[in-house]
Structure formats: structure tokens, C-alpha cells
Amino acid sequence: MYWLLAIAASTTTHAFLKPAATPRRTALRAAKEVDTSRWEYYAKHPMARGAKLGAGACRVFYAEWRARRHARKSRDAKADAVRSKAAARVADLLIALGPTYVKLGQIASCRKELEKTPWAAALQRLQDDVPGFDGGGAEIARCLGPRYAAHFASVDDRPVAAASLGQVHLGVLRNGTRVAVKVQRPALREIYDRDVTLLRKMFAFLDRRKWKVGVEQKWLDIFDDAAALLYREIDYRVEASHCERFRSDFSGVPWVAAPAVYPELSGETVLTMEYLPGVSLKDLDAIAADPELDARSLATRLGQAYFLQFCKHRFFNTDPHAGNLAADGGFAPGGRLIFYDFGQAAALSADEAAGALGLLEGIIDADAAKTVDAFERMGVVKNGFDRAAVEATIASNFRSGLVTSRAQRAVAAGEPGDDAGDGAPAVLGDFQLPATLAFASRAMSQMQGVGLALDSEFEFIAASAPLVAELAIEEKGVATYLQDELKKKLKLG
């Protein structure tokens, strides 16, 4: 799906005539030419922004047209090259256009439809390759007002990290405590309001013209979903509450941590937190060099942390990319996971959480009926779905090894059959994905990527398996759980 590209790419006619960018030239351009002081200017001059936006959209549609022409002639390598070059320029331009567009690019980079396309790699750069803004220390003082002078001894003016919405500065309180202070980019809400208004008009125009680029859903519906995500993150008081809930959920778990929040020194645009340093999960070399950290253990713990978020606590961080995760030693064997950013979080219903647990049990047990029960409880199958067909397809996938856990593969006899996925196309129409579970799917995709970077054999089901039985006993009670296990052993249904 190329929904982002129609709204977020923009450039000038002059830029079209520049020579093709090499990776080095692209990096230098991003470092030297991006001027974040222009972000607010563009938001206040919608005609200038609209002109750049329209020109960029035309360029992207032209690149996609060229790529499809190459693909029709079986020149797949050339098609990928065209898309890769266009994607790199899109990423640069999103950064130049401002926070709304950077955030849209981040959302798009996690879309399932883009996962295996050249666009994904380029857009992933937007997760952490975003320039900061000058005067962050002064902005913190302005936002906090008298509280700043009363509580802070100093704040470093140079940020230690920058993202699309804000940046983080280190500071020291008057009592000597070190803190990390997250401050929002100036006039961010005003920028959002203007950008979203313009973009909604563009999407409405696309819908009226019935222009499709590989999607069936209405453009305006797709954009409104993305816009809802944008606005959720610009009130740091919400992020503070998310962080505190997460800390409460994991208060008894020594291998998970998140920074404590100073509510009296926080507000809508400033978030003051405990200084909790660690080795970024992006820095695989540093993890390998630290004797207290073990990459494989960290991957397993990450999977287990998400199992607990989904199935026990019913509340999860929806944005677990490596830039938001770190590890430190001395608290748990192999290292303690640190979660930093809670701007995006979501809650599951009791049925969704119980269904997720049942789904894992069904996969571990290779039980098609239990798996379908779990799907039904989670709400991912439509009313009146063909249960027999869905169950038969899942059973076929279990037999073939298409859907299995590593533990099952270790003891499985023989090779997978050739009937994997029989009937799958016929039952796909029975499935749907509620909004909250779409966030869960996005989180799973990102978490899986981080886990595989740490451990090439990482598997969420295998990592979670030790906790599945434990939580099932807790939910069902010992007697009921043992009865269920006995029925399975005796094949009593």
C-alpha cells in the first residue's frame, strides 16, 4: 500500500533536476540541509506547503508508474531500484517537511502492506534519524515557568536524543538528582492542526476522484486512522499516565524497567523522568561487548514482556522499535529491559486478552478447535463465519508445519507435508481486525524485528511458552487446568 506516499512526499521542481542521490549524498543532505526552523513556517503558509506536497505526490506516482512498467516486463530488479531511490528521497523530504510528516512516515513504516517493499527500509530511518531543534533548554524553562527555577539546578541545552515530536535533555535537580526531560517541539499542536486540515482535503479529493493505489479502503478513512494516532502523542500528561501504569504492571518483575515520572515537573509539553541509562538495543556491538548483557536472553525477555502485556496486564506499548528500548546489567541474569517511550499505548478488553492466551495455547497444543475458539473470543472472525472451513484450514496448517512452535518442531517426526494452507483463500473473508488488535499486530511486528536482530532464532511463541501454562493455571485454577491437561493426554476432547 502506498497511501503515505500520496500525502507525505514533497519537493520542488528544482529538486527534481538534481542528480540521483548516493547513500553518502543522501546522508549529507539530511545532516546539512534540513532546517527544522522552517517547519513552523510551512505550517503557517499552507499554500507553500500544498505546492510542495502536490509536486512530491506527482513524483511518487510517476516513480510507481515506472516501477510497474518494469515489473510488467519482468525487470524486477529495475522496479526495485526505482522504488528504492524514490523511497530514500521520500524519507529525506518527510524530515524536511516537519513533525506531522515524519510521524506519518513512522506509522507507514510499520504497515503490513509495506513490510517487504523497498519503502519499508527507507521509512524505518525516520524512527530515529530526526534532527533536533535549538533552544530546548530554554523551551523547558518557558513551559515549566516558576517550577523550573524552584526545582532545577541546570539542564543541558544540547539534546541527547531527538524524535519527530520532541527531544530529550539531561538535567540536574537542586537536590542533585539527575533527570531526563522530554520537551515538545514549539507550536506542535498548531502545526498538527494546519497539516491535518490540509491533508484531509487532499484525501477527500482522492476519494472523490476514486483514485486507488493498491488499496480498497477509502483514503480518508486511512488518513483519519493515522491522524488519531498523531494526536494521541502530543499530550505528555497521557504519556506520563501510560508510563506509570506500565511501571505498576511490572513492579514485581526484576527484568523489566521504565523511568519514574516527576508529575509535579511535567505537563502537556514537558515530561520529566528518572534518568535511567542503558545500552540501546540498536547497538548490538555494545551488547556483545558487555559481559552483563546477553542478546539471546534479552530477546526472550522481550517476547515474555509482550506476552504479559497482551495476556495478563491487557495494556501494551504499541511502539517497541529498538530506539525505544535499552538494557542494563546488575538486575537480572542476561540484562534488564528498559522501555522508554509511552506516547503510544493501548488497552485490550478482557475477551481480547483471554483470546490471545487461548490462541497461544491452541498453537502450542496444535489444537485447531481451541484456536478457532480463541479467534472467536478475540473478535477477529466475522459473525456467521464458516467455522468448519476455518478449523479445517488451521488443522491442515498444523499438520503441515506451516503454523507451529519451535518446541513442536523439535519433537516433530517427518517432514512438513505439501498441503500447507489448503483452503486458506476461501476462509480469508471470514476474518477481520479490530482497531486495538491492529495496534497489537503492529507492536508484534516491531517486537519480532527487534527480537530477531538480537537472536536469529527468536520466536515469540517459544519465548512465551514457559509463561503460558503459568498464566493459564492462574486464570483457570489448578484443578481445572489439570483436568484440561488430562483430557488432552487421554484424547477425550
N, C-alpha and C positions, 0 to 999 in steps of 0.2 A: 504494500500500500504506500502510495506516495502522497498522502494527504498533507504532510507537513510542508513538502516542497512547494506546493502551490501557494502557501501563505507566508513562508518564512524566508525564502531566498530573495535577495535583492542586491542590485549593484547598479552601476552607471554604464552608459554606453561606452565611456572611456575605458572602464574596466574590462569590457568585452574584448577590447583590442589588445589587451596585454598578452605577452607570450605565456604559454602553458606553464603552470607553477610546478617546479620541482618540490619534493618534500622539504628541502632546505629553504627554498624561497618562500614556501608557504609558512614555515615556522618563523622565519624572519619577519614576514609581513604581519603575522599575528602578533609578534612581540613588539614591532616598531610602529606599525601604522594604526593599530586600534586605539582610538581615543575615546575613553568612556565618558568624557565630559560632553560628548556630542549626544549621548543617549537622551538626556533631558531635552536637548534642543529638538531632536527628531520627534519626541512625544508632543512638543508644543507646536510643531509645524507639520500637521498631518498631510498637507499636500506634498511636501518634500518626501516624507516617509512613504506616502502612497505611490509616488513616481518610482522610487527605488524598489518598492515591493513589487509593482507591476512588471518592471523591467526584469527583475530577478525571476519572477514566476515564468515569464516568457522564456528565459534562458533555460530553466529547468525542464519545461515542457519540450523545448527543442532538443535538449540532450536526451530525454527519454524517447522521443520520436526516433532520433538517430540510433539509440541503443536497440530499439525494437526492430528497426530495419536490418541492423547487423544480425540480430538473433534470428530473424526470418530467413536469412541467407546462411544460417549455421555458422556465423562468425561470432561465437560466444565470447571468445577472448577479447575481441574488439568491443563488443557490447559492454563487457565488464569494465574495460578500460575507460570507455566514455562515462559510464556511471560513476566510477571511482574518482575521475577528475572533477566531475560536476559535484560530487558529494564533498570533496575536500574544499571546493570553493564555497559551497553552501555553509559548511561549518565555520569558515572564516567570516562569512557575511553575517551569520547569525550573531556572532560575537560583536561585530561592528554595529549591528542594529540595536542591541540593548537587551535588558534582562528578560523581557517578555519572550523574545525570540530565542534566546539561549535556553530558557526553561522549556519552551515548546520543543526545541531540539532534543533536550534531555528526555522528555516524555516520549518523543518519537523513537529515540534510540532503543527504548525498551519494548516497543511494539512488536508483537509476534510476527507480523507481516514483514517487517524489515530485518528480522533476525539474521537471515542468511544472505543478505544482499550487500553490495558494496556500500550502501548508505549507512549501514549499522556501524561499521568501524569508524567512519568519519564523524558521525554524530556522537559516538561514545566519548570522543575527545572533549565534548562540551561538559562532561561530568566534572572535570577539574581544571581544564585549561582555559580559565576565565580570568582576565586581568582585574586587579583590584582598583580601588579609587583612592585618590589623595584626600588627606584630611579626616581619616577615620577616627583618630583620637579626638579631634575637635567635635565631630559629629556625636560621639558618645557623650561628651560633656554637655553638648547642647540638648540632647534628648533626655538626659537624666536631670538636668537642671541643678538645684541645690543639693540633691543627693550625691552628685559627683564629688563636689568639694568636701562634703561631710564624710564620705567613706573611702575615696580613692586617694592613694599617695601618688600613683603615676599610672599611665597607660602608654604602651609603646605606640608610636604613630604608624610604624610600619606593620602591616598585617602579616600574620603567619600563614594564613590561608584565605583564599577568595573564591566566591561562587557567584552564581547569577543574581542572587537576591541580596547578598551581603558579604561580609568578611569578618575574620576573627582576629582580635588583637589580644596580646597578653598584657596583664595589668597586675598591680600590687595594691592591696587594701591597706588602710592605715595601721591595721594590726599585724601587717607583714604577710598576710595570706596571699598567695599567687592565685590569680583567676584568669579565665579566658572569657573575653567579652565579644559577643557576636553583635554586629551593628548593621542595620539595613541600609541599603543604598538610598541616598536622599531622594525624596519625591517619588518613591517607588509606586505607591498606590496611584498617584496621578498618572504616572507613565502607564501602568496597567490599564487604568480606565480608558485612556485615549487609544491605546493599542487595541484593546479588546473591542471597542466600538468600531474601529476601522476594519478589523479582521472579520467581525460578524457581518458587516456589509458585503465584504468580498465573498464570504461563503454563501450568503443568501443569493448573491448574483450567480455563483456557480450552480446552485440548486435550481434557480430559475432557468438557467441555460441547459440544465440536465447534463452537465459535463461530468464525466466519470473518469477516474484514473485508477482503475483496478479495484474500486470499492462499490458496494451496493448501498451501504448506509448513506443517509443524507450528509452532505458536507457540514451543514450547520449543526447537526446532532453530534458529529465527531468533534467539531471545534468546541461546542458547549461542554462536552465531557472534559476536554483539555483545560478550558477556562476555569471550570470548577476546581481543578487541581491547582491552577495558578493562584487563585485567591485563598485557598486553604493555607498556604505557606507564608503569607505576608503579615500575619499577626503572631508575633513571637510569644504572646501570652498563651496561645493554643499550643505552640511547640513546648513551652515550659510544662504545661499540664501533661502532655504526652510523655515527656521525659520522666516526670515524677511517677506517672503510672507504670512505666516500664521498670523503673528502679524498684518500685514496690513489688511488682510481679516477680522480679528476680532477686529480691532481698536475701533469700536463703541459698542462693546459688553462687558458690565462690568463683566460678569460672566465667561469669558474665558481669560486666560493669557498665555504668553510664554516669556521666558527670552530674553531681548535685547542682540544683539551681538555687540562685540567690533571688527569691521573688521580690525582695524589697529594692533590689538594684536592677530590676528587669521591667519591661513594659512592652508596648506594641512593636517598637522598632529596635529595642536593645534587650539582649539576653545575657545576663552574667552568670557564669557557671564555674564550678570547681575546675581547677587546672588538673587535667588527668592525661598526662603524656603517654604515648605508646608508639610502637613501631607500626607504621601503616601496613595494611595487608596488601597494598600495591607493591611494597618494597620486598620482593621475595629474597633478594640477596641479603638484606639486613636480617630477615627472619632466619635464613640459613646460617648466618654468622653468629646469632645469639644462642648460647648454649641453653638458655632457659626456655626457648621457644621451639616448638616442633610443628612444622607446617601441616603434617597429616593430622595431628591432634587438633589443631585449630580448625581445620576443615570439618572434622567430625563434630566438634563443639558448635560450629556454626549451624550445621544441619540440626543438631539437637536443640539449639536455641530457637530455631524456627519451628520445630515440632512443638515445643512448649508454647510458643506464641500462638500458633494456629489451633492446637487441640486442647490446651489447658487454660491458658490465660485469655484466649479469644480476643487478643489485641496484638497487632503486629506493626513493625516498622516496614513501610512499603518501599523503601529506597535503600536496600543494602548493597550499594556498589562499593568497591574496595576503598574508595576515597573517604567513605563514611565509617570505616571500620579500622581498628588497630588492635594491637595485642601488647601485653606486658607480662613480665615474669614475676615469680615470687609469691603468687597467689594460688596457682593450680598447676598440676603437672602438665607440661607442654605449653603453658601460657594461658592467660586470661583474655577473653574477648572484650573489647571496648566498643560500644555503639555511641556515635557522636551526634548524629543529626536526626531530629524527630519532627521535622517540618511536615513530613508526610507519614501518617499513621492511619490505621483503620481498625474497626472492631467487627468481629464476626458474631452472628447470632448463635444461640445455644445449638440450634439444629445444624448450622453450618460447621461449627466446631466438632460436634458429635459425629457428623457425617465424615469429616476429614479423618477422624480417628478410625471410624469404621472402614473407610477406604484403604487406609494403610494396613489394617488388619486383613481386609479382603485380599490385598495384593500379596502380603506376606504368606497368607494361607492358600493362595491361588484359588480363592473361593468366589466364583462368578456371581452367585446369588447374593452373597454378602456385599460384594462390590456394587451391584445394582441397587441394593437397599441403601447403601451409603450415598450413591448418586441421587437417589430419590429424596433422601433426607436433606441433602445439601441444596436441593432445588436446581440441579443442573440438567434435569431431564424435564421435558415439557409434559403437561397434563395429557393423558391419553396416549403416552408413548408405547411403542411395541416392546413390552418387557421381554418377551420370549426371544425376539430378534437381537436385542441389546445383550441379553445374557448369553446367548449362543455365540455372539461375536467375541465377547470378553473371554468366554471359556476357550474359544479357538485360539485367542491370543495367549492365554496362559499355557495351553498345550504346546504351542509353537515356540514359546520362549520370548515372544515379542514384548509381553508385559510380564516382568518377573523381577525379583530382587537378587542381589548378589549372593545372598545366603542360599537362595533356591538354586542358583546356577552352580554353586559349589558342590551340591549333592545330586544334581540332576543327572540322570543316566541318558545316554544317547545324544544325538544332535537335534537341534530345532527342526521341526517339520517345515513343509513348504506351504502350509495353509494359513500362515500368519495374516491376520487382518481380514479373513473371509467375511464378507457381508458388511464390512465397515462402511463403505459409501452409502449403503442402504439405511443405516441407522444414524448417520451423522445428523440428519434432520431432526432427530429426537432430542438433541442436546441444545442447551442454552447456557449463557454465562452471566449470572447476576453481577451487578456492578462491584460489590465488595469482593467477590471471588475473582473478578478481573484484576483488582489490585493485588490479591493474593498470588495470582498467576504471574503478574509482573515481578513481585518480590521473589517468587520461586525461581524465575528465570535469572534474575540478577544474582541471587544467592548461589544458584548452581554454577554460574560462571566464576564466582569468587572461589567456591569450593574446588572446582576443577583446576584452577590456577595454582592452588595450594597443594592439591593432591590429584594426580591424573586419574586415580581410581575412585574418586569421591562419588558417592551415591547417597542421595537424601534418605531413601528407604533403609539402606543398610545402616546409616548413621543413627537413624531414629529407632531402629528395631529394639534396642535394649529398653527404651523408654515406653514403647507401645504397650507391652504387657504390663508394665508398672502402672501406667495411667489407666489401662483397662481394668485392672484389679481395683484401683482407687475409685473408678466410676461405677463398676458393677458390684463390688464387694467380692470377698474371697470365695465364698460358697458358689455364687453364680458363675464366676469366672472358671472355677474348677469344673463345674458341671458342663459348661460350654466346651472346655478342653477335652473332657472325657467323651462327649458326644462326637467331637471331631475324630478322636483316636478310634472310636468304635464305629465310625461312619454311620451314625444314627441320624444324620441330617442337621 
